């Protein structure tokens, strides 16, 4: 009889667990890469945007370069999924083109008074960069744009805060890994200690130098005259937003790779057709007035006799942007009705009528703008509005095509069209276009940062 006892199993080391579960090792490496990427972005933000040591001649180039570096870092972090997604590259290419546009614009005009630089750098590029962040993981479908819109919105409002617990929990996991690892454990422990000590010392040393003049003298004699207050401020600029950016980047990895199936809103055909019919009644009356008054005058003698006391400026200004807004609302209603209502002949008829009256409104807006430009010249905003009318006209044509084929991803196509339009607008050199037109028609200069009237509507 064999009386030899089997030795009790020893607890597995972390290294052994990782050999059995390589996924945990990949997850830890991914977390470290994400934390490092977020830290690099906040550090670059401090150096490029918040630093007062940059030469004055490159101030206008710093922010476009910062957006490019953010784009490069986020793309590198998700390279495996990014390289297979053409739409993500379209967004990345748009951000890159806008950065180039900004830097070329700064070369021609001081950035402090450059409206296109301000709109692009402080509005368009951050919005596009957030869209890029939501697309890089590949969890999107061009057939479900509402899911992308929801992710984009939560990227601003929820994702920077939803994973803060995971961010701080990552330090615990990394510390335990350093303590239990058999390889280079001392070096890892020292590295963790240094990371913890730096912010503590940056907070304590300025207090000690303020409390004792002799200590301040000795410290100054030893290390020179560093501005400890400035060092502390810049360190806080790097450290404070870091966890929130980490939370945002970590939220891009915690879900599955495949896009979730969004909830579809089902609208009854009767309700949709009724709403569209009521809108068409009002729109038809409006279009009848336009055909009788605005278009008839333009087609007969090229002149429109405005009511007494009403100038071309007031007529165009009071109605132009309202018409563009109504046209944009109509296109949004068209998309909702088309995707949420069962298709019937009556629905197609009302949707076709909606596109027709929208086209008349767009033509009315174009005619108003033409009258305004003919009377007062071309400015940056008038030129942008004119190209936007062309954009909406193409959008109406795409909506008409979508009624006859379901193979066209309408919203994704329109979003790509907007990005192409905005980049084309910048590289068409609006200042040169406006200046050439105004010089040929005797209206004076085009764009001047010292004269807002040259770029306002």
Secondary structure, DSSP 8 states (H G I E B T S, - for coil): -------------HHHHHHH-HHHHHHHHHHHHHHHHHHHHHHHHIIIII-S-S-GGGHHHHHHHHHHHHHHHHHHHTHHHHTT-HHHHHHHHHHHHHHHHHHHHHHHS-GGG-HHHHHIIIIIHHHHHHHHHHHTT----TT-HHHHHHHHHHHHHTHHHHTHHHHHHHHHHHHHHHHH-SSSHHHHHHHHHHHHHHHHHHHHHHHHHHH-HHHHHHHHHHH----HHHHHHHHHHHHHTHHHHHHHHHHTTSS-SS--------B-HHHHHHHHHHHHHHHHHHHHHIIIIIIHHHHHTS-----TT--HHHHHHHHHHHHHHHHHHHHHHHHHHHHHB---HHHHHHHHHHHHHHHHHHHHHHHHHHHHHHHH---HHHHHHHHHHHHHHHHHHHHHHHTT-TTS-HHHHHHHHHHHHHHHHHHT-HHHHHHHHHHHHT------TT-GGGT--
